[in-house]
Amino acid sequence: MLKRVSVEHLKVGMYLQEMCGSWMDHPFWRSKFKIEDEKDIRSIQASSIREIWIDTSKGLDVESGQAVEQAEVEAQIEQVLSKAVDNTVVERVSIEQELAQASKICSQAKMAVSSMFNEARMGNALNTADALPMVEEISNSVARNPGALISLARLKTKDDYTYMHSVAVCALMISLAKQLGLDDQQIRQAGMAGLMHDLGKMMIPPEILNKPGKLTDEEFNTVKAHPVEGHKMLLEGSGVDAVTLDVCLHHHEKIDGSGYPDGLKDSEISLFTKMGAVCDVYDAITSNRPYKDGWDPAESLRKMAEWSHGHFDARIFQAFVKSVGIYPIGSLVRLESGRIGVVVDQTGKSLLTPKVKVFYSIKSKLRISPEVLDLSSNSVRDKIIAREDPEEWKFTDLNELWGGVALW
């Protein structure tokens, strides 16, 4: 039987069926589990969650009179706990408006994925359906402004790379799925696949996963085993769909057949896996890793275009570029006016005319007062003439220039 109780009446041994609040309101990556530690109760009571549904058939009951409401009628239970599809259109906002919320989602998602993946590493079976609220939060942020969360997730540290890489690929997959015109269910599937694609890295020893130098052949073979290991871990759990399984196992396949683990070729690789391959590589090469610093976003796309003949599906890669922009947020660019700026948002009018925050004059070799230019506006006569290498300019505040908020 399901009962709704105040968090003040929780005790060890109860089975939590549903939190009365959003995924962002509570400290756990899932909302269905048995309470086995007093610290879990304290964490819930310290959150903004005030009531919780418990399942008395799977755990302890409350004392008489402590239930807020008993849901004995199946129809009532379904009405309260069902995850009906929300058809509300999410309004697009500016990146300035979305960055603060995206930062909160990144922070919460990093902790959630870390907890989820560590549970899997310890041998606990996962129910991937428990991660759906996280995917929905990320999807809603992408709908409001895709550049905000995607760009923030790129700013991961070397220590939390694996966890934040999963969040970033989830967001990139959702954005790409929308660009390809996939339906809502497929968008959710793409996001979940992105979130779970690197689960198998939990089976790689940390000294290999975080090694700063070149891997030995034996170490590289260990790393290459992570798609198969992740696939096994997902199969041992529940709630996983075929798309997530496929992307996890095959996201390192290449259309020329030179990938792994199965050496699949173009037509043998599914749409979602081709999407996963592009999103995985983009986030990997634009992020700081234990063995190298990330590349500039625009330069990364240029390099990927060079590899695309044998590595990526051309149609998927072109759609990906449209989803992030030829000059993704954070790209350093030179303008015709002799100023240097950083891309801060896309305008939606042309891939060649994003919003750029100019802050440096090449002519005077001095920093200037930052100014945001909408290159798609008829009143702005300037235009981008080249990408610039951040390493050559040694600007140390690029992330602050385009972000403008306290990053997660």
C-alpha positions as CSV (number, residue, x, y, z in Angstrom):
1,M,0.0,0.0,0.0
2,L,1.2,3.5,-0.8
3,K,1.0,6.2,1.9
4,R,2.0,9.9,1.9
5,V,3.9,10.9,5.0
6,S,5.7,13.9,6.4
7,V,9.5,13.7,6.2
8,E,9.5,14.1,10.0
9,H,8.0,10.6,10.3
10,L,10.6,8.8,8.2
11,K,12.6,6.0,9.7
12,V,15.1,3.4,8.7
13,G,13.5,0.5,6.9
14,M,10.9,2.5,5.0
15,Y,10.7,2.1,1.2
16,L,10.6,5.5,-0.6
17,Q,8.3,5.3,-3.6
18,E,8.2,8.9,-4.7
19,M,9.4,12.3,-3.5
20,C,6.7,15.1,-3.4
21,G,8.8,17.5,-5.4
22,S,11.1,17.8,-8.4
23,W,14.4,16.0,-8.9
24,M,16.2,19.2,-8.2
25,D,14.6,19.4,-4.8
26,H,16.1,16.3,-3.2
27,P,19.7,15.1,-2.7
28,F,19.4,11.6,-4.4
29,W,19.8,10.5,-8.0
30,R,16.7,8.3,-7.6
31,S,13.5,8.5,-5.6
32,K,12.8,4.8,-5.1
33,F,14.9,3.0,-2.5
34,K,14.7,1.6,1.0
35,I,16.1,3.9,3.7
36,E,19.0,2.0,5.3
37,D,20.9,4.9,7.1
38,E,19.8,7.7,9.4
39,K,22.0,10.1,7.3
40,D,19.6,9.6,4.4
41,I,16.7,10.7,6.5
42,R,18.7,13.8,7.7
43,S,19.5,14.6,4.1
44,I,15.9,14.5,3.1
45,Q,14.7,16.5,6.1
46,A,17.4,19.2,5.3
47,S,16.0,19.5,1.7
48,S,12.9,21.3,0.5
49,I,11.0,18.1,0.3
50,R,8.3,18.0,3.0
51,E,6.3,14.9,2.1
52,I,7.1,11.5,0.6
53,W,5.2,8.5,-0.7
54,I,6.2,5.2,1.0
55,D,5.3,1.7,-0.1
56,T,4.4,-0.4,3.0
57,S,4.5,-3.6,1.0
58,K,8.3,-3.2,0.5
59,G,9.2,-1.6,3.8
60,L,8.1,-0.4,7.2
61,D,4.8,1.3,7.8
62,V,4.2,4.5,9.7
63,E,2.5,4.5,13.1
64,S,-1.2,4.9,13.2
65,G,-2.4,8.4,12.4
66,Q,0.9,9.6,10.9
67,A,0.0,9.1,7.2
68,V,-1.1,12.3,5.5
69,E,-3.2,10.4,3.1
70,Q,-3.8,6.7,2.1
71,A,-4.0,5.9,-1.6
72,E,-5.9,2.7,-1.6
73,V,-7.7,3.2,-4.9
74,E,-5.5,2.4,-7.9
75,A,-6.9,5.3,-9.9
76,Q,-5.8,7.7,-7.2
77,I,-2.4,6.2,-7.0
78,E,-1.9,6.5,-10.8
79,Q,-3.1,10.1,-10.7
80,V,-0.6,11.1,-8.1
81,L,2.4,9.1,-9.2
82,S,2.1,8.8,-13.0
83,K,4.7,10.4,-15.2
84,A,2.3,11.8,-17.8
85,V,4.0,13.4,-20.8
86,D,4.0,17.2,-20.4
87,N,3.0,18.8,-23.7
88,T,3.7,22.3,-22.5
89,V,5.9,24.2,-24.9
90,V,9.1,25.3,-23.1
91,E,9.7,29.0,-23.9
92,R,13.2,29.8,-25.2
93,V,15.2,32.3,-23.2
94,S,18.5,34.1,-23.5
95,I,21.7,32.4,-22.3
96,E,21.9,35.0,-19.6
97,Q,18.5,34.0,-18.3
98,E,19.3,30.2,-18.4
99,L,22.9,30.1,-17.1
100,A,22.1,30.3,-13.4
101,Q,19.5,27.4,-13.6
102,A,21.8,25.4,-15.9
103,S,24.6,25.8,-13.3
104,K,22.3,24.4,-10.6
105,I,21.4,21.4,-12.8
106,C,25.1,20.7,-13.6
107,S,26.0,20.7,-9.9
108,Q,23.1,18.5,-8.9
109,A,23.6,16.2,-11.9
110,K,27.3,15.8,-11.2
111,M,26.6,14.5,-7.7
112,A,23.7,12.3,-8.9
113,V,25.8,10.6,-11.7
114,S,28.7,10.2,-9.3
115,S,26.4,8.4,-6.8
116,M,24.7,6.3,-9.5
117,F,28.0,5.2,-11.2
118,N,29.6,4.4,-7.9
119,E,26.7,2.2,-7.0
120,A,27.2,0.3,-10.3
121,R,30.9,0.0,-9.6
122,M,30.1,-1.7,-6.2
123,G,28.0,-4.2,-8.0
124,N,24.5,-2.8,-7.2
125,A,22.0,-3.2,-10.1
126,L,20.7,0.0,-11.5
127,N,17.2,0.8,-12.6
128,T,17.9,3.4,-15.3
129,A,14.3,4.6,-15.2
130,D,15.2,6.2,-11.9
131,A,17.4,8.6,-13.8
132,L,14.5,9.9,-16.0
133,P,13.8,12.9,-13.9
134,M,17.4,14.0,-14.3
135,V,17.1,13.6,-18.1
136,E,13.9,15.6,-18.1
137,E,15.6,18.5,-16.2
138,I,18.5,18.5,-18.6
139,S,16.1,18.3,-21.6
140,N,14.0,21.3,-20.3
141,S,17.2,23.4,-19.9
142,V,18.3,22.5,-23.5
143,A,14.8,23.5,-24.7
144,R,15.1,26.9,-23.0
145,N,18.6,27.6,-24.3
146,P,20.8,24.7,-25.5
147,G,24.0,26.6,-25.2
148,A,23.8,27.3,-21.5
149,L,24.0,23.8,-20.0
150,I,26.1,22.3,-22.9
151,S,28.7,25.0,-22.5
152,L,28.8,24.8,-18.7
153,A,29.1,21.0,-18.7
154,R,32.2,21.5,-20.9
155,L,34.0,23.3,-18.0
156,K,34.5,20.1,-16.1
157,T,37.7,19.4,-14.0
158,K,40.0,16.6,-14.7
159,D,38.9,14.9,-11.5
160,D,35.1,14.8,-12.3
161,Y,35.5,14.3,-16.0
162,T,33.8,10.9,-16.3
163,Y,30.7,12.1,-14.4
164,M,30.3,15.5,-16.1
165,H,31.1,14.0,-19.5
166,S,28.0,11.8,-19.1
167,V,25.9,14.9,-18.3
168,A,27.4,16.8,-21.2
169,V,26.8,14.0,-23.7
170,C,23.2,13.7,-22.4
171,A,22.6,17.3,-23.2
172,L,24.4,17.2,-26.6
173,M,22.3,14.1,-27.6
174,I,19.1,15.9,-26.6
175,S,20.0,19.0,-28.6
176,L,21.1,16.9,-31.6
177,A,17.9,14.8,-31.4
178,K,15.8,18.0,-31.5
179,Q,17.8,19.2,-34.5
180,L,17.1,15.9,-36.3
181,G,13.4,16.3,-35.7
182,L,13.0,13.3,-33.5
183,D,9.9,12.9,-31.4
184,D,9.6,13.4,-27.7
185,Q,10.1,9.8,-26.8
186,Q,13.2,9.5,-29.0
187,I,14.6,12.7,-27.5
188,R,14.3,11.1,-24.0
189,Q,15.9,7.9,-25.3
190,A,18.8,9.9,-26.8
191,G,19.3,11.7,-23.5
192,M,19.3,8.6,-21.4
193,A,21.7,6.9,-23.8
194,G,24.0,9.8,-23.5
195,L,23.8,9.7,-19.7
196,M,24.6,6.0,-19.5
197,H,27.1,5.6,-22.5
198,D,30.3,5.6,-20.4
199,L,29.0,3.5,-17.4
200,G,31.6,0.9,-18.1
201,K,34.4,3.3,-17.3
202,M,33.6,2.5,-13.7
203,M,35.4,-0.8,-14.2
204,I,38.6,0.8,-15.4
205,P,41.2,1.2,-12.5
206,P,41.6,4.9,-11.6
207,E,45.3,4.8,-12.2
208,I,44.6,3.9,-15.9
209,L,41.6,6.1,-16.3
210,N,43.4,9.2,-15.0
211,K,46.9,8.4,-16.3
212,P,48.5,11.7,-17.6
213,G,51.0,9.9,-19.9
214,K,50.6,7.6,-22.8
215,L,48.9,4.3,-22.1
216,T,50.6,1.0,-22.7
217,D,49.0,-1.4,-25.2
218,E,47.7,-3.5,-22.2
219,E,46.2,-0.4,-20.5
220,F,44.6,0.8,-23.8
221,N,43.0,-2.7,-24.2
222,T,41.6,-2.2,-20.7
223,V,40.1,1.1,-21.6
224,K,38.7,-0.3,-24.9
225,A,36.8,-2.9,-22.8
226,H,34.6,-0.2,-21.2
227,P,31.7,-0.4,-23.8
228,V,31.3,-4.2,-23.2
229,E,31.6,-3.8,-19.4
230,G,29.0,-1.0,-19.4
231,H,26.6,-3.1,-21.5
232,K,26.9,-6.0,-19.0
233,M,26.2,-3.6,-16.1
234,L,23.1,-2.3,-17.8
235,L,21.8,-5.8,-18.6
236,E,22.2,-6.7,-14.9
237,G,19.9,-3.9,-13.9
238,S,16.4,-3.0,-15.0
239,G,14.5,-0.3,-16.8
240,V,17.0,0.0,-19.6
241,D,15.8,0.2,-23.2
242,A,17.4,-1.0,-26.4
243,V,18.7,2.4,-27.5
244,T,20.7,2.9,-24.3
245,L,22.1,-0.6,-24.6
246,D,23.1,-0.1,-28.2
247,V,24.7,3.3,-27.7
248,C,26.6,2.1,-24.6
249,L,28.1,-0.9,-26.5
250,H,28.8,0.8,-29.9
251,H,29.5,4.5,-29.4
252,H,33.2,3.9,-30.4
253,E,32.3,2.3,-33.7
254,K,33.3,4.2,-36.9
255,I,31.5,4.2,-40.2
256,D,34.7,2.9,-42.0
257,G,34.6,-0.2,-39.7
258,S,37.8,0.7,-37.8
259,G,36.0,1.2,-34.4
260,Y,35.4,-1.1,-31.5
261,P,34.2,-3.5,-30.1
262,D,32.6,-5.1,-33.1
263,G,34.1,-3.2,-36.1
264,L,30.7,-2.2,-37.4
265,K,30.4,-0.3,-40.7
266,D,28.1,2.5,-41.8
267,S,24.8,0.8,-42.4
268,E,25.3,-1.6,-39.4
269,I,25.5,1.3,-37.0
270,S,22.2,2.7,-35.7
271,L,21.1,6.3,-35.8
272,F,21.4,6.8,-32.1
273,T,24.8,5.3,-32.0
274,K,26.0,7.5,-34.8
275,M,24.7,10.4,-32.7
276,G,26.5,9.2,-29.7
277,A,29.8,8.9,-31.5
278,V,29.7,12.6,-32.5
279,C,28.6,13.9,-29.1
280,D,31.1,11.7,-27.2
281,V,34.0,12.9,-29.3
282,Y,33.0,16.6,-29.3
283,D,32.8,16.8,-25.5
284,A,35.9,14.7,-25.0
285,I,38.2,17.0,-27.2
286,T,36.7,20.3,-25.8
287,S,37.2,19.2,-22.2
288,N,40.2,19.2,-19.9
289,R,41.5,15.7,-19.5
290,P,44.2,14.2,-17.2
291,Y,46.5,14.0,-20.2
292,K,45.7,17.2,-22.1
293,D,43.7,20.5,-22.0
294,G,40.6,20.8,-24.1
295,W,40.6,22.4,-27.5
296,D,38.6,25.5,-28.5
297,P,35.1,24.6,-29.5
298,A,35.3,26.0,-33.0
299,E,38.7,24.5,-33.6
300,S,37.3,21.1,-32.3
301,L,34.6,21.2,-35.0
302,R,37.1,21.9,-37.7
303,K,39.2,18.9,-36.6
304,M,36.1,16.7,-36.4
305,A,35.2,17.8,-40.0
306,E,38.6,16.5,-41.1
307,W,38.0,13.1,-39.5
308,S,34.3,12.9,-40.5
309,H,34.9,10.9,-43.7
310,G,35.8,7.7,-42.0
311,H,34.7,8.4,-38.4
312,F,31.2,10.0,-38.4
313,D,28.1,9.9,-40.5
314,A,28.1,13.0,-42.6
315,R,24.4,13.9,-42.1
316,I,24.6,13.4,-38.4
317,F,27.8,15.5,-38.1
318,Q,26.2,18.3,-40.2
319,A,23.1,18.3,-37.9
320,F,25.4,18.4,-34.9
321,V,27.2,21.5,-36.2
322,K,23.8,23.2,-36.7
323,S,22.8,22.3,-33.1
324,V,25.9,23.8,-31.5
325,G,26.8,26.4,-34.1
326,I,29.9,26.8,-36.4
327,Y,31.2,29.0,-33.6
328,P,30.0,27.3,-30.4
329,I,29.7,29.3,-27.2
330,G,33.2,29.9,-25.8
331,S,34.9,30.1,-29.2
332,L,37.5,32.8,-29.5
333,V,37.1,34.7,-32.7
334,R,38.7,37.7,-34.6
335,L,36.4,40.3,-36.1
336,E,36.8,42.4,-39.2
337,S,37.1,45.5,-37.1
338,G,40.4,44.2,-35.6
339,R,38.8,43.2,-32.3
340,I,38.9,39.8,-30.5
341,G,35.8,38.4,-28.8
342,V,34.3,35.3,-27.3
343,V,31.0,33.8,-28.6
344,V,28.4,34.1,-25.9
345,D,25.2,32.8,-27.7
346,Q,23.7,31.7,-31.0
347,T,21.2,34.0,-32.7
348,G,19.2,31.4,-34.6
349,K,19.4,33.4,-37.8
350,S,22.7,32.2,-39.3
351,L,25.5,29.9,-38.1
352,L,27.9,32.6,-39.1
353,T,26.3,35.4,-37.0
354,P,26.4,34.5,-33.3
355,K,26.5,37.0,-30.4
356,V,30.1,37.9,-29.6
357,K,31.5,39.7,-26.6
358,V,34.4,41.8,-27.8
359,F,37.1,42.6,-25.2
360,Y,40.4,43.1,-26.9
361,S,41.8,45.4,-29.6
362,I,44.5,43.9,-31.9
363,K,45.4,47.4,-33.1
364,S,46.1,48.9,-29.7
365,K,47.1,45.5,-28.2
366,L,45.0,46.4,-25.1
367,R,41.9,45.1,-23.4
368,I,38.8,47.2,-24.1
369,S,35.5,47.5,-22.2
370,P,33.5,44.3,-23.0
371,E,30.7,44.8,-25.5
372,V,28.2,42.2,-26.8
373,L,27.6,42.4,-30.5
374,D,24.6,40.6,-32.2
375,L,26.3,39.9,-35.5
376,S,22.8,39.0,-37.0
377,S,21.5,42.5,-36.4
378,N,21.3,44.9,-39.4
379,S,22.7,47.6,-37.2
380,V,26.0,45.7,-36.6
381,R,28.4,45.9,-39.5
382,D,31.2,43.7,-38.0
383,K,31.7,40.0,-38.9
384,I,33.9,37.1,-37.9
385,I,36.9,36.6,-40.2
386,A,38.8,33.9,-38.3
387,R,39.0,31.6,-35.3
388,E,41.7,32.3,-32.8
389,D,43.8,30.0,-30.7
390,P,43.3,30.7,-27.0
391,E,46.7,29.2,-26.2
392,E,48.4,31.9,-28.3
393,W,46.6,34.7,-26.6
394,K,46.9,33.4,-23.1
395,F,43.6,34.9,-22.0
396,T,42.8,33.4,-18.6
397,D,39.2,34.7,-18.1
398,L,37.4,33.4,-21.3
399,N,35.0,31.2,-19.3
400,E,34.1,34.2,-17.0
401,L,33.6,36.4,-20.1
402,W,31.0,34.2,-21.7
403,G,29.6,32.7,-18.6
404,G,29.1,35.7,-16.3
405,V,27.9,33.5,-13.4
406,A,29.5,31.5,-10.6
407,L,30.2,28.2,-12.4
408,W,29.2,24.9,-10.8
